[in-house]
Amino acid sequence: MVACIASNSIPQAKGHVYGAKNMGEPTELLQQCIDLIGILANLEGIKVEFGKMEFLGKVGVKIPCTENGNGVL
C-alpha cells in the first residue's frame, strides 16, 4: 500500500487501502501511513499526487497539506 501510494500507482493503492480496511485495520493506522508517506516524500523531493486519491477521504483518512491546494505534495 505504502509503495503504491508513494509511486502514484493510484488504482493499486485504492485496492490496497480498501483491502486494509476490509481486513479490519483501523483508520488511525492508515492515517499514520499516509502521514509518513507525506513526510518521506517531502524529504526526498518526490511528488505524490494525493489530490487524485479521493478514495482516502472515503475511508476517513486526511491527506497531508499540499502545495498550492493542487493535491501534490
CHARMM-style PDB file with segment names, atoms N, HN, CA, C and O in Angstrom:
ATOM      1  N   MET     1       0.830  -1.189   0.000  1.00  0.00      PROA
ATOM      2  CA  MET     1       0.000   0.000   0.000  1.00  0.00      PROA
ATOM      3  C   MET     1       0.871   1.247   0.000  1.00  0.00      PROA
ATOM      4  O   MET     1       0.657   2.164  -0.793  1.00  0.00      PROA
ATOM      5  N   VAL     2       1.848   1.274   0.890  1.00  0.00      PROA
ATOM      6  HN  VAL     2       2.021   0.529   1.534  1.00  0.00      PROA
ATOM      7  CA  VAL     2       2.716   2.448   1.001  1.00  0.00      PROA
ATOM      8  C   VAL     2       3.451   2.706  -0.304  1.00  0.00      PROA
ATOM      9  O   VAL     2       3.508   3.844  -0.770  1.00  0.00      PROA
ATOM     10  N   ALA     3       4.014   1.656  -0.900  1.00  0.00      PROA
ATOM     11  HN  ALA     3       3.967   0.731  -0.521  1.00  0.00      PROA
ATOM     12  CA  ALA     3       4.761   1.816  -2.153  1.00  0.00      PROA
ATOM     13  C   ALA     3       3.857   2.278  -3.282  1.00  0.00      PROA
ATOM     14  O   ALA     3       4.264   3.097  -4.106  1.00  0.00      PROA
ATOM     15  N   CYS     4       2.637   1.764  -3.332  1.00  0.00      PROA
ATOM     16  HN  CYS     4       2.306   1.099  -2.663  1.00  0.00      PROA
ATOM     17  CA  CYS     4       1.701   2.166  -4.392  1.00  0.00      PROA
ATOM     18  C   CYS     4       1.323   3.635  -4.267  1.00  0.00      PROA
ATOM     19  O   CYS     4       1.249   4.346  -5.270  1.00  0.00      PROA
ATOM     20  N   ILE     5       1.084   4.089  -3.053  1.00  0.00      PROA
ATOM     21  HN  ILE     5       1.144   3.512  -2.239  1.00  0.00      PROA
ATOM     22  CA  ILE     5       0.723   5.497  -2.861  1.00  0.00      PROA
ATOM     23  C   ILE     5       1.911   6.395  -3.168  1.00  0.00      PROA
ATOM     24  O   ILE     5       1.768   7.409  -3.850  1.00  0.00      PROA
ATOM     25  N   ALA     6       3.085   6.023  -2.665  1.00  0.00      PROA
ATOM     26  HN  ALA     6       3.202   5.199  -2.111  1.00  0.00      PROA
ATOM     27  CA  ALA     6       4.276   6.852  -2.873  1.00  0.00      PROA
ATOM     28  C   ALA     6       4.658   6.953  -4.340  1.00  0.00      PROA
ATOM     29  O   ALA     6       5.236   7.957  -4.757  1.00  0.00      PROA
ATOM     30  N   SER     7       4.345   5.931  -5.134  1.00  0.00      PROA
ATOM     31  HN  SER     7       3.876   5.115  -4.796  1.00  0.00      PROA
ATOM     32  CA  SER     7       4.714   5.949  -6.549  1.00  0.00      PROA
ATOM     33  C   SER     7       3.547   6.360  -7.454  1.00  0.00      PROA
ATOM     34  O   SER     7       3.630   6.247  -8.677  1.00  0.00      PROA
ATOM     35  N   ASN     8       2.446   6.843  -6.829  1.00  0.00      PROA
ATOM     36  HN  ASN     8       2.379   6.935  -5.836  1.00  0.00      PROA
ATOM     37  CA  ASN     8       1.273   7.307  -7.569  1.00  0.00      PROA
ATOM     38  C   ASN     8       0.615   6.212  -8.408  1.00  0.00      PROA
ATOM     39  O   ASN     8       0.015   6.501  -9.443  1.00  0.00      PROA
ATOM     40  N   SER     9       0.724   4.967  -7.970  1.00  0.00      PROA
ATOM     41  HN  SER     9       1.211   4.732  -7.129  1.00  0.00      PROA
ATOM     42  CA  SER     9       0.017   3.853  -8.617  1.00  0.00      PROA
ATOM     43  C   SER     9      -1.385   3.811  -8.018  1.00  0.00      PROA
ATOM     44  O   SER     9      -1.707   2.951  -7.198  1.00  0.00      PROA
ATOM     45  N   ILE    10      -2.200   4.757  -8.447  1.00  0.00      PROA
ATOM     46  HN  ILE    10      -1.938   5.456  -9.113  1.00  0.00      PROA
ATOM     47  CA  ILE    10      -3.458   5.040  -7.775  1.00  0.00      PROA
ATOM     48  C   ILE    10      -4.445   3.871  -7.781  1.00  0.00      PROA
ATOM     49  O   ILE    10      -5.014   3.588  -6.727  1.00  0.00      PROA
ATOM     50  N   PRO    11      -4.688   3.174  -8.895  1.00  0.00      PROA
ATOM     51  CA  PRO    11      -5.642   2.044  -8.827  1.00  0.00      PROA
ATOM     52  C   PRO    11      -5.197   0.947  -7.849  1.00  0.00      PROA
ATOM     53  O   PRO    11      -6.015   0.393  -7.114  1.00  0.00      PROA
ATOM     54  N   GLN    12      -3.903   0.643  -7.848  1.00  0.00      PROA
ATOM     55  HN  GLN    12      -3.238   1.093  -8.445  1.00  0.00      PROA
ATOM     56  CA  GLN    12      -3.400  -0.374  -6.930  1.00  0.00      PROA
ATOM     57  C   GLN    12      -3.479   0.114  -5.488  1.00  0.00      PROA
ATOM     58  O   GLN    12      -3.833  -0.650  -4.589  1.00  0.00      PROA
ATOM     59  N   ALA    13      -3.152   1.383  -5.267  1.00  0.00      PROA
ATOM     60  HN  ALA    13      -2.865   2.004  -5.997  1.00  0.00      PROA
ATOM     61  CA  ALA    13      -3.216   1.955  -3.919  1.00  0.00      PROA
ATOM     62  C   ALA    13      -4.643   1.890  -3.390  1.00  0.00      PROA
ATOM     63  O   ALA    13      -4.866   1.547  -2.229  1.00  0.00      PROA
ATOM     64  N   LYS    14      -5.602   2.218  -4.241  1.00  0.00      PROA
ATOM     65  HN  LYS    14      -5.420   2.497  -5.184  1.00  0.00      PROA
ATOM     66  CA  LYS    14      -7.005   2.178  -3.843  1.00  0.00      PROA
ATOM     67  C   LYS    14      -7.386   0.769  -3.394  1.00  0.00      PROA
ATOM     68  O   LYS    14      -8.038   0.596  -2.365  1.00  0.00      PROA
ATOM     69  N   GLY    15      -6.983  -0.223  -4.161  1.00  0.00      PROA
ATOM     70  HN  GLY    15      -6.453  -0.082  -4.998  1.00  0.00      PROA
ATOM     71  CA  GLY    15      -7.284  -1.609  -3.811  1.00  0.00      PROA
ATOM     72  C   GLY    15      -6.667  -2.009  -2.489  1.00  0.00      PROA
ATOM     73  O   GLY    15      -7.299  -2.692  -1.683  1.00  0.00      PROA
ATOM     74  N   HSD    16      -5.434  -1.586  -2.261  1.00  0.00      PROA
ATOM     75  HN  HSD    16      -4.920  -1.031  -2.916  1.00  0.00      PROA
ATOM     76  CA  HSD    16      -4.753  -1.934  -1.010  1.00  0.00      PROA
ATOM     77  C   HSD    16      -5.387  -1.225   0.189  1.00  0.00      PROA
ATOM     78  O   HSD    16      -5.524  -1.818   1.259  1.00  0.00      PROA
ATOM     79  N   VAL    17      -5.769   0.029   0.016  1.00  0.00      PROA
ATOM     80  HN  VAL    17      -5.658   0.511  -0.853  1.00  0.00      PROA
ATOM     81  CA  VAL    17      -6.392   0.776   1.115  1.00  0.00      PROA
ATOM     82  C   VAL    17      -7.729   0.141   1.486  1.00  0.00      PROA
ATOM     83  O   VAL    17      -8.000  -0.102   2.662  1.00  0.00      PROA
ATOM     84  N   TYR    18      -8.564  -0.128   0.481  1.00  0.00      PROA
ATOM     85  HN  TYR    18      -8.343   0.069  -0.474  1.00  0.00      PROA
ATOM     86  CA  TYR    18      -9.851  -0.759   0.772  1.00  0.00      PROA
ATOM     87  C   TYR    18      -9.655  -2.160   1.345  1.00  0.00      PROA
ATOM     88  O   TYR    18     -10.409  -2.585   2.219  1.00  0.00      PROA
ATOM     89  N   GLY    19      -8.651  -2.874   0.858  1.00  0.00      PROA
ATOM     90  HN  GLY    19      -8.038  -2.529   0.147  1.00  0.00      PROA
ATOM     91  CA  GLY    19      -8.348  -4.197   1.400  1.00  0.00      PROA
ATOM     92  C   GLY    19      -7.939  -4.135   2.855  1.00  0.00      PROA
ATOM     93  O   GLY    19      -8.353  -4.971   3.659  1.00  0.00      PROA
ATOM     94  N   ALA    20      -7.126  -3.146   3.197  1.00  0.00      PROA
ATOM     95  HN  ALA    20      -6.790  -2.467   2.544  1.00  0.00      PROA
ATOM     96  CA  ALA    20      -6.694  -2.991   4.591  1.00  0.00      PROA
ATOM     97  C   ALA    20      -7.896  -2.707   5.488  1.00  0.00      PROA
ATOM     98  O   ALA    20      -8.009  -3.270   6.577  1.00  0.00      PROA
ATOM     99  N   LYS    21      -8.793  -1.832   5.028  1.00  0.00      PROA
ATOM    100  HN  LYS    21      -8.700  -1.374   4.144  1.00  0.00      PROA
ATOM    101  CA  LYS    21      -9.997  -1.533   5.814  1.00  0.00      PROA
ATOM    102  C   LYS    21     -10.874  -2.785   5.949  1.00  0.00      PROA
ATOM    103  O   LYS    21     -11.406  -3.059   7.025  1.00  0.00      PROA
ATOM    104  N   ASN    22     -11.021  -3.532   4.865  1.00  0.00      PROA
ATOM    105  HN  ASN    22     -10.589  -3.308   3.991  1.00  0.00      PROA
ATOM    106  CA  ASN    22     -11.846  -4.739   4.901  1.00  0.00      PROA
ATOM    107  C   ASN    22     -11.268  -5.812   5.830  1.00  0.00      PROA
ATOM    108  O   ASN    22     -12.001  -6.640   6.371  1.00  0.00      PROA
ATOM    109  N   MET    23      -9.944  -5.783   6.005  1.00  0.00      PROA
ATOM    110  HN  MET    23      -9.348  -5.110   5.565  1.00  0.00      PROA
ATOM    111  CA  MET    23      -9.293  -6.748   6.897  1.00  0.00      PROA
ATOM    112  C   MET    23      -9.279  -6.263   8.341  1.00  0.00      PROA
ATOM    113  O   MET    23      -8.744  -6.938   9.220  1.00  0.00      PROA
ATOM    114  N   GLY    24      -9.867  -5.093   8.586  1.00  0.00      PROA
ATOM    115  HN  GLY    24     -10.302  -4.545   7.872  1.00  0.00      PROA
ATOM    116  CA  GLY    24     -10.028  -4.610   9.948  1.00  0.00      PROA
ATOM    117  C   GLY    24      -8.979  -3.646  10.454  1.00  0.00      PROA
ATOM    118  O   GLY    24      -8.942  -3.348  11.648  1.00  0.00      PROA
ATOM    119  N   GLU    25      -8.119  -3.148   9.567  1.00  0.00      PROA
ATOM    120  HN  GLU    25      -8.149  -3.391   8.598  1.00  0.00      PROA
ATOM    121  CA  GLU    25      -7.105  -2.191  10.013  1.00  0.00      PROA
ATOM    122  C   GLU    25      -7.782  -0.877  10.397  1.00  0.00      PROA
ATOM    123  O   GLU    25      -8.650  -0.394   9.669  1.00  0.00      PROA
ATOM    124  N   PRO    26      -7.399  -0.302  11.519  1.00  0.00      PROA
ATOM    125  CA  PRO    26      -8.036   0.949  11.952  1.00  0.00      PROA
ATOM    126  C   PRO    26      -7.629   2.135  11.086  1.00  0.00      PROA
ATOM    127  O   PRO    26      -6.532   2.180  10.530  1.00  0.00      PROA
ATOM    128  N   THR    27      -8.539   3.086  10.989  1.00  0.00      PROA
ATOM    129  HN  THR    27      -9.430   3.050  11.441  1.00  0.00      PROA
ATOM    130  CA  THR    27      -8.284   4.306  10.223  1.00  0.00      PROA
ATOM    131  C   THR    27      -7.035   5.014  10.733  1.00  0.00      PROA
ATOM    132  O   THR    27      -6.294   5.605   9.947  1.00  0.00      PROA
ATOM    133  N   GLU    28      -6.798   4.960  12.034  1.00  0.00      PROA
ATOM    134  HN  GLU    28      -7.401   4.480  12.671  1.00  0.00      PROA
ATOM    135  CA  GLU    28      -5.629   5.627  12.622  1.00  0.00      PROA
ATOM    136  C   GLU    28      -4.324   5.077  12.041  1.00  0.00      PROA
ATOM    137  O   GLU    28      -3.382   5.834  11.807  1.00  0.00      PROA
ATOM    138  N   LEU    29      -4.266   3.760  11.809  1.00  0.00      PROA
ATOM    139  HN  LEU    29      -5.031   3.145  11.999  1.00  0.00      PROA
ATOM    140  CA  LEU    29      -3.058   3.169  11.237  1.00  0.00      PROA
ATOM    141  C   LEU    29      -2.868   3.625   9.794  1.00  0.00      PROA
ATOM    142  O   LEU    29      -1.753   3.939   9.378  1.00  0.00      PROA
ATOM    143  N   LEU    30      -3.956   3.660   9.037  1.00  0.00      PROA
ATOM    144  HN  LEU    30      -4.862   3.404   9.376  1.00  0.00      PROA
ATOM    145  CA  LEU    30      -3.868   4.140   7.655  1.00  0.00      PROA
ATOM    146  C   LEU    30      -3.431   5.603   7.630  1.00  0.00      PROA
ATOM    147  O   LEU    30      -2.632   6.001   6.782  1.00  0.00      PROA
ATOM    148  N   GLN    31      -3.957   6.404   8.561  1.00  0.00      PROA
ATOM    149  HN  GLN    31      -4.607   6.081   9.249  1.00  0.00      PROA
ATOM    150  CA  GLN    31      -3.576   7.811   8.642  1.00  0.00      PROA
ATOM    151  C   GLN    31      -2.089   7.946   8.930  1.00  0.00      PROA
ATOM    152  O   GLN    31      -1.418   8.794   8.340  1.00  0.00      PROA
ATOM    153  N   GLN    32      -1.571   7.125   9.825  1.00  0.00      PROA
ATOM    154  HN  GLN    32      -2.116   6.437  10.303  1.00  0.00      PROA
ATOM    155  CA  GLN    32      -0.144   7.170  10.139  1.00  0.00      PROA
ATOM    156  C   GLN    32       0.695   6.835   8.919  1.00  0.00      PROA
ATOM    157  O   GLN    32       1.742   7.445   8.701  1.00  0.00      PROA
ATOM    158  N   CYS    33       0.248   5.868   8.119  1.00  0.00      PROA
ATOM    159  HN  CYS    33      -0.602   5.373   8.296  1.00  0.00      PROA
ATOM    160  CA  CYS    33       0.969   5.519   6.889  1.00  0.00      PROA
ATOM    161  C   CYS    33       0.984   6.686   5.909  1.00  0.00      PROA
ATOM    162  O   CYS    33       2.020   6.997   5.321  1.00  0.00      PROA
ATOM    163  N   ILE    34      -0.173   7.333   5.733  1.00  0.00      PROA
ATOM    164  HN  ILE    34      -1.015   7.081   6.211  1.00  0.00      PROA
ATOM    165  CA  ILE    34      -0.264   8.467   4.809  1.00  0.00      PROA
ATOM    166  C   ILE    34       0.619   9.612   5.291  1.00  0.00      PROA
ATOM    167  O   ILE    34       1.316  10.241   4.495  1.00  0.00      PROA
ATOM    168  N   ASP    35       0.589   9.882   6.587  1.00  0.00      PROA
ATOM    169  HN  ASP    35       0.022   9.371   7.234  1.00  0.00      PROA
ATOM    170  CA  ASP    35       1.426  10.952   7.135  1.00  0.00      PROA
ATOM    171  C   ASP    35       2.901  10.662   6.907  1.00  0.00      PROA
ATOM    172  O   ASP    35       3.669  11.554   6.545  1.00  0.00      PROA
ATOM    173  N   LEU    36       3.295   9.404   7.122  1.00  0.00      PROA
ATOM    174  HN  LEU    36       2.671   8.680   7.416  1.00  0.00      PROA
ATOM    175  CA  LEU    36       4.692   9.014   6.913  1.00  0.00      PROA
ATOM    176  C   LEU    36       5.097   9.159   5.448  1.00  0.00      PROA
ATOM    177  O   LEU    36       6.189   9.639   5.146  1.00  0.00      PROA
ATOM    178  N   ILE    37       4.218   8.745   4.543  1.00  0.00      PROA
ATOM    179  HN  ILE    37       3.330   8.355   4.788  1.00  0.00      PROA
ATOM    180  CA  ILE    37       4.496   8.899   3.113  1.00  0.00      PROA
ATOM    181  C   ILE    37       4.701  10.371   2.776  1.00  0.00      PROA
ATOM    182  O   ILE    37       5.623  10.719   2.038  1.00  0.00      PROA
ATOM    183  N   GLY    38       3.841  11.236   3.316  1.00  0.00      PROA
ATOM    184  HN  GLY    38       3.092  10.953   3.915  1.00  0.00      PROA
ATOM    185  CA  GLY    38       3.964  12.668   3.060  1.00  0.00      PROA
ATOM    186  C   GLY    38       5.285  13.228   3.547  1.00  0.00      PROA
ATOM    187  O   GLY    38       5.928  14.010   2.848  1.00  0.00      PROA
ATOM    188  N   ILE    39       5.694  12.831   4.743  1.00  0.00      PROA
ATOM    189  HN  ILE    39       5.172  12.195   5.312  1.00  0.00      PROA
ATOM    190  CA  ILE    39       6.951  13.321   5.318  1.00  0.00      PROA
ATOM    191  C   ILE    39       8.143  12.833   4.497  1.00  0.00      PROA
ATOM    192  O   ILE    39       9.013  13.618   4.120  1.00  0.00      PROA
ATOM    193  N   LEU    40       8.172  11.528   4.227  1.00  0.00      PROA
ATOM    194  HN  LEU    40       7.466  10.890   4.533  1.00  0.00      PROA
ATOM    195  CA  LEU    40       9.310  10.969   3.482  1.00  0.00      PROA
ATOM    196  C   LEU    40       9.378  11.499   2.057  1.00  0.00      PROA
ATOM    197  O   LEU    40      10.464  11.784   1.551  1.00  0.00      PROA
ATOM    198  N   ALA    41       8.227  11.632   1.408  1.00  0.00      PROA
ATOM    199  HN  ALA    41       7.345  11.400   1.819  1.00  0.00      PROA
ATOM    200  CA  ALA    41       8.212  12.163   0.043  1.00  0.00      PROA
ATOM    201  C   ALA    41       8.740  13.585   0.022  1.00  0.00      PROA
ATOM    202  O   ALA    41       9.506  13.958  -0.867  1.00  0.00      PROA
ATOM    203  N   ASN    42       8.331  14.373   0.996  1.00  0.00      PROA
ATOM    204  HN  ASN    42       7.709  14.070   1.718  1.00  0.00      PROA
ATOM    205  CA  ASN    42       8.792  15.753   1.077  1.00  0.00      PROA
ATOM    206  C   ASN    42      10.301  15.813   1.273  1.00  0.00      PROA
ATOM    207  O   ASN    42      10.978  16.628   0.646  1.00  0.00      PROA
ATOM    208  N   LEU    43      10.826  14.959   2.135  1.00  0.00      PROA
ATOM    209  HN  LEU    43      10.275  14.297   2.645  1.00  0.00      PROA
ATOM    210  CA  LEU    43      12.270  14.941   2.384  1.00  0.00      PROA
ATOM    211  C   LEU    43      13.057  14.545   1.143  1.00  0.00      PROA
ATOM    212  O   LEU    43      14.154  15.052   0.906  1.00  0.00      PROA
ATOM    213  N   GLU    44      12.493  13.638   0.354  1.00  0.00      PROA
ATOM    214  HN  GLU    44      11.602  13.226   0.546  1.00  0.00      PROA
ATOM    215  CA  GLU    44      13.182  13.133  -0.837  1.00  0.00      PROA
ATOM    216  C   GLU    44      12.864  13.921  -2.102  1.00  0.00      PROA
ATOM    217  O   GLU    44      13.437  13.647  -3.157  1.00  0.00      PROA
ATOM    218  N   GLY    45      11.966  14.890  -2.015  1.00  0.00      PROA
ATOM    219  HN  GLY    45      11.501  15.113  -1.158  1.00  0.00      PROA
ATOM    220  CA  GLY    45      11.604  15.674  -3.190  1.00  0.00      PROA
ATOM    221  C   GLY    45      10.720  14.915  -4.165  1.00  0.00      PROA
ATOM    222  O   GLY    45      10.695  15.234  -5.354  1.00  0.00      PROA
ATOM    223  N   ILE    46      10.002  13.925  -3.686  1.00  0.00      PROA
ATOM    224  HN  ILE    46      10.022  13.665  -2.720  1.00  0.00      PROA
ATOM    225  CA  ILE    46       9.114  13.122  -4.528  1.00  0.00      PROA
ATOM    226  C   ILE    46       7.736  13.772  -4.543  1.00  0.00      PROA
ATOM    227  O   ILE    46       7.241  14.209  -3.504  1.00  0.00      PROA
ATOM    228  N   LYS    47       7.122  13.836  -5.705  1.00  0.00      PROA
ATOM    229  HN  LYS    47       7.523  13.481  -6.550  1.00  0.00      PROA
ATOM    230  CA  LYS    47       5.781  14.412  -5.843  1.00  0.00      PROA
ATOM    231  C   LYS    47       4.740  13.303  -5.745  1.00  0.00      PROA
ATOM    232  O   LYS    47       4.641  12.459  -6.636  1.00  0.00      PROA
ATOM    233  N   VAL    48       3.972  13.303  -4.672  1.00  0.00      PROA
ATOM    234  HN  VAL    48       4.052  13.988  -3.948  1.00  0.00      PROA
ATOM    235  CA  VAL    48       2.877  12.355  -4.501  1.00  0.00      PROA
ATOM    236  C   VAL    48       1.583  13.088  -4.822  1.00  0.00      PROA
ATOM    237  O   VAL    48       1.308  14.145  -4.253  1.00  0.00      PROA
ATOM    238  N   GLU    49       0.791  12.535  -5.726  1.00  0.00      PROA
ATOM    239  HN  GLU    49       1.014  11.677  -6.188  1.00  0.00      PROA
ATOM    240  CA  GLU    49      -0.429  13.183  -6.196  1.00  0.00      PROA
ATOM    241  C   GLU    49      -1.623  12.822  -5.306  1.00  0.00      PROA
ATOM    242  O   GLU    49      -2.553  12.142  -5.740  1.00  0.00      PROA
ATOM    243  N   PHE    50      -1.579  13.288  -4.060  1.00  0.00      PROA
ATOM    244  HN  PHE    50      -0.823  13.840  -3.708  1.00  0.00      PROA
ATOM    245  CA  PHE    50      -2.657  12.998  -3.121  1.00  0.00      PROA
ATOM    246  C   PHE    50      -3.999  13.526  -3.599  1.00  0.00      PROA
ATOM    247  O   PHE    50      -5.038  12.960  -3.260  1.00  0.00      PROA
ATOM    248  N   GLY    51      -3.997  14.597  -4.379  1.00  0.00      PROA
ATOM    249  HN  GLY    51      -3.153  15.057  -4.654  1.00  0.00      PROA
ATOM    250  CA  GLY    51      -5.245  15.175  -4.871  1.00  0.00      PROA
ATOM    251  C   GLY    51      -6.040  14.242  -5.755  1.00  0.00      PROA
ATOM    252  O   GLY    51      -7.253  14.403  -5.894  1.00  0.00      PROA
ATOM    253  N   LYS    52      -5.375  13.264  -6.358  1.00  0.00      PROA
ATOM    254  HN  LYS    52      -4.390  13.133  -6.246  1.00  0.00      PROA
ATOM    255  CA  LYS    52      -6.057  12.283  -7.207  1.00  0.00      PROA
ATOM    256  C   LYS    52      -6.515  11.063  -6.410  1.00  0.00      PROA
ATOM    257  O   LYS    52      -7.071  10.121  -6.975  1.00  0.00      PROA
ATOM    258  N   MET    53      -6.283  11.083  -5.103  1.00  0.00      PROA
ATOM    259  HN  MET    53      -5.831  11.848  -4.644  1.00  0.00      PROA
ATOM    260  CA  MET    53      -6.603   9.916  -4.274  1.00  0.00      PROA
ATOM    261  C   MET    53      -7.795  10.201  -3.369  1.00  0.00      PROA
ATOM    262  O   MET    53      -7.705  10.098  -2.146  1.00  0.00      PROA
ATOM    263  N   GLU    54      -8.922  10.564  -3.999  1.00  0.00      PROA
ATOM    264  HN  GLU    54      -8.996  10.648  -4.993  1.00  0.00      PROA
ATOM    265  CA  GLU    54     -10.114  10.888  -3.218  1.00  0.00      PROA
ATOM    266  C   GLU    54     -10.630   9.708  -2.405  1.00  0.00      PROA
ATOM    267  O   GLU    54     -11.391   9.894  -1.456  1.00  0.00      PROA
ATOM    268  N   PHE    55     -10.223   8.499  -2.770  1.00  0.00      PROA
ATOM    269  HN  PHE    55      -9.605   8.348  -3.541  1.00  0.00      PROA
ATOM    270  CA  PHE    55     -10.635   7.323  -2.020  1.00  0.00      PROA
ATOM    271  C   PHE    55     -10.123   7.353  -0.580  1.00  0.00      PROA
ATOM    272  O   PHE    55     -10.699   6.709   0.296  1.00  0.00      PROA
ATOM    273  N   LEU    56      -9.040   8.101  -0.331  1.00  0.00      PROA
ATOM    274  HN  LEU    56      -8.572   8.625  -1.043  1.00  0.00      PROA
ATOM    275  CA  LEU    56      -8.530   8.197   1.041  1.00  0.00      PROA
ATOM    276  C   LEU    56      -9.565   8.840   1.961  1.00  0.00      PROA
ATOM    277  O   LEU    56      -9.752   8.397   3.094  1.00  0.00      PROA
ATOM    278  N   GLY    57     -10.227   9.866   1.482  1.00  0.00      PROA
ATOM    279  HN  GLY    57     -10.075  10.225   0.561  1.00  0.00      PROA
ATOM    280  CA  GLY    57     -11.255  10.524   2.271  1.00  0.00      PROA
ATOM    281  C   GLY    57     -12.443   9.621   2.541  1.00  0.00      PROA
ATOM    282  O   GLY    57     -13.099   9.742   3.576  1.00  0.00      PROA
ATOM    283  N   LYS    58     -12.723   8.720   1.619  1.00  0.00      PROA
ATOM    284  HN  LYS    58     -12.191   8.621   0.778  1.00  0.00      PROA
ATOM    285  CA  LYS    58     -13.861   7.817   1.778  1.00  0.00      PROA
ATOM    286  C   LYS    58     -13.642   6.811   2.904  1.00  0.00      PROA
ATOM    287  O   LYS    58     -14.605   6.258   3.435  1.00  0.00      PROA
ATOM    288  N   VAL    59     -12.380   6.568   3.273  1.00  0.00      PROA
ATOM    289  HN  VAL    59     -11.598   7.017   2.841  1.00  0.00      PROA
ATOM    290  CA  VAL    59     -12.098   5.657   4.389  1.00  0.00      PROA
ATOM    291  C   VAL    59     -11.732   6.428   5.651  1.00  0.00      PROA
ATOM    292  O   VAL    59     -11.334   5.839   6.656  1.00  0.00      PROA
ATOM    293  N   GLY    60     -11.872   7.757   5.589  1.00  0.00      PROA
ATOM    294  HN  GLY    60     -12.196   8.235   4.773  1.00  0.00      PROA
ATOM    295  CA  GLY    60     -11.652   8.575   6.774  1.00  0.00      PROA
ATOM    296  C   GLY    60     -10.246   9.090   6.975  1.00  0.00      PROA
ATOM    297  O   GLY    60      -9.912   9.577   8.055  1.00  0.00      PROA
ATOM    298  N   VAL    61      -9.412   8.990   5.943  1.00  0.00      PROA
ATOM    299  HN  VAL    61      -9.684   8.595   5.066  1.00  0.00      PROA
ATOM    300  CA  VAL    61      -8.025   9.440   6.030  1.00  0.00      PROA
ATOM    301  C   VAL    61      -7.907  10.832   5.446  1.00  0.00      PROA
ATOM    302  O   VAL    61      -8.446  11.106   4.374  1.00  0.00      PROA
ATOM    303  N   LYS    62      -7.206  11.713   6.141  1.00  0.00      PROA
ATOM    304  HN  LYS    62      -6.768  11.491   7.012  1.00  0.00      PROA
ATOM    305  CA  LYS    62      -6.963  13.069   5.651  1.00  0.00      PROA
ATOM    306  C   LYS    62      -5.604  13.095   4.974  1.00  0.00      PROA
ATOM    307  O   LYS    62      -4.629  12.546   5.486  1.00  0.00      PROA
ATOM    308  N   ILE    63      -5.552  13.750   3.802  1.00  0.00      PROA
ATOM    309  HN  ILE    63      -6.344  14.196   3.386  1.00  0.00      PROA
ATOM    310  CA  ILE    63      -4.269  13.842   3.109  1.00  0.00      PROA
ATOM    311  C   ILE    63      -3.429  14.947   3.742  1.00  0.00      PROA
ATOM    312  O   ILE    63      -3.969  15.890   4.319  1.00  0.00      PROA
ATOM    313  N   PRO    64      -2.104  14.828   3.633  1.00  0.00      PROA
ATOM    314  CA  PRO    64      -1.234  15.885   4.165  1.00  0.00      PROA
ATOM    315  C   PRO    64      -1.461  17.203   3.439  1.00  0.00      PROA
ATOM    316  O   PRO    64      -2.037  17.225   2.352  1.00  0.00      PROA
ATOM    317  N   CYS    65      -1.016  18.291   4.032  1.00  0.00      PROA
ATOM    318  HN  CYS    65      -0.548  18.273   4.916  1.00  0.00      PROA
ATOM    319  CA  CYS    65      -1.096  19.602   3.385  1.00  0.00      PROA
ATOM    320  C   CYS    65      -0.388  19.532   2.050  1.00  0.00      PROA
ATOM    321  O   CYS    65       0.661  18.901   1.919  1.00  0.00      PROA
ATOM    322  N   THR    66      -0.968  20.184   1.067  1.00  0.00      PROA
ATOM    323  HN  THR    66      -1.820  20.697   1.174  1.00  0.00      PROA
ATOM    324  CA  THR    66      -0.407  20.132  -0.277  1.00  0.00      PROA
ATOM    325  C   THR    66       0.004  21.513  -0.747  1.00  0.00      PROA
ATOM    326  O   THR    66      -0.465  22.533  -0.241  1.00  0.00      PROA
ATOM    327  N   GLU    67       0.896  21.518  -1.732  1.00  0.00      PROA
ATOM    328  HN  GLU    67       1.277  20.690  -2.142  1.00  0.00      PROA
ATOM    329  CA  GLU    67       1.369  22.769  -2.298  1.00  0.00      PROA
ATOM    330  C   GLU    67       0.253  23.447  -3.081  1.00  0.00      PROA
ATOM    331  O   GLU    67      -0.333  22.836  -3.975  1.00  0.00      PROA
ATOM    332  N   ASN    68      -0.039  24.670  -2.766  1.00  0.00      PROA
ATOM    333  HN  ASN    68       0.437  25.166  -2.040  1.00  0.00      PROA
ATOM    334  CA  ASN    68      -0.995  25.493  -3.520  1.00  0.00      PROA
ATOM    335  C   ASN    68      -2.376  24.853  -3.644  1.00  0.00      PROA
ATOM    336  O   ASN    68      -3.148  25.227  -4.527  1.00  0.00      PROA
ATOM    337  N   GLY    69      -2.695  23.904  -2.784  1.00  0.00      PROA
ATOM    338  HN  GLY    69      -2.068  23.599  -2.067  1.00  0.00      PROA
ATOM    339  CA  GLY    69      -4.005  23.269  -2.828  1.00  0.00      PROA
ATOM    340  C   GLY    69      -4.249  22.417  -4.045  1.00  0.00      PROA
ATOM    341  O   GLY    69      -5.397  22.076  -4.330  1.00  0.00      PROA
ATOM    342  N   ASN    70      -3.191  22.053  -4.788  1.00  0.00      PROA
ATOM    343  HN  ASN    70      -2.259  22.331  -4.557  1.00  0.00      PROA
ATOM    344  CA  ASN    70      -3.380  21.271  -6.004  1.00  0.00      PROA
ATOM    345  C   ASN    70      -3.317  19.770  -5.782  1.00  0.00      PROA
ATOM    346  O   ASN    70      -3.399  18.998  -6.738  1.00  0.00      PROA
ATOM    347  N   GLY    71      -3.170  19.346  -4.527  1.00  0.00      PROA
ATOM    348  HN  GLY    71      -3.103  19.973  -3.751  1.00  0.00      PROA
ATOM    349  CA  GLY    71      -3.153  17.921  -4.232  1.00  0.00      PROA
ATOM    350  C   GLY    71      -1.816  17.259  -4.449  1.00  0.00      PROA
ATOM    351  O   GLY    71      -1.710  16.041  -4.302  1.00  0.00      PROA
ATOM    352  N   VAL    72      -0.787  18.017  -4.795  1.00  0.00      PROA
ATOM    353  HN  VAL    72      -0.874  19.006  -4.915  1.00  0.00      PROA
ATOM    354  CA  VAL    72       0.538  17.441  -4.996  1.00  0.00      PROA
ATOM    355  C   VAL    72       1.423  17.878  -3.846  1.00  0.00      PROA
ATOM    356  O   VAL    72       1.560  19.068  -3.563  1.00  0.00      PROA
ATOM    357  N   LEU    73       2.010  16.914  -3.198  1.00  0.00      PROA
ATOM    358  HN  LEU    73       1.899  15.947  -3.427  1.00  0.00      PROA
ATOM    359  CA  LEU    73       2.908  17.215  -2.085  1.00  0.00      PROA
ATOM    360  C   LEU    73       4.331  17.033  -2.539  1.00  0.00      PROA
ATOM    361  OT1 LEU    73       5.260  17.236  -1.756  1.00  0.00      PROA
TER     362      LEU     73
END
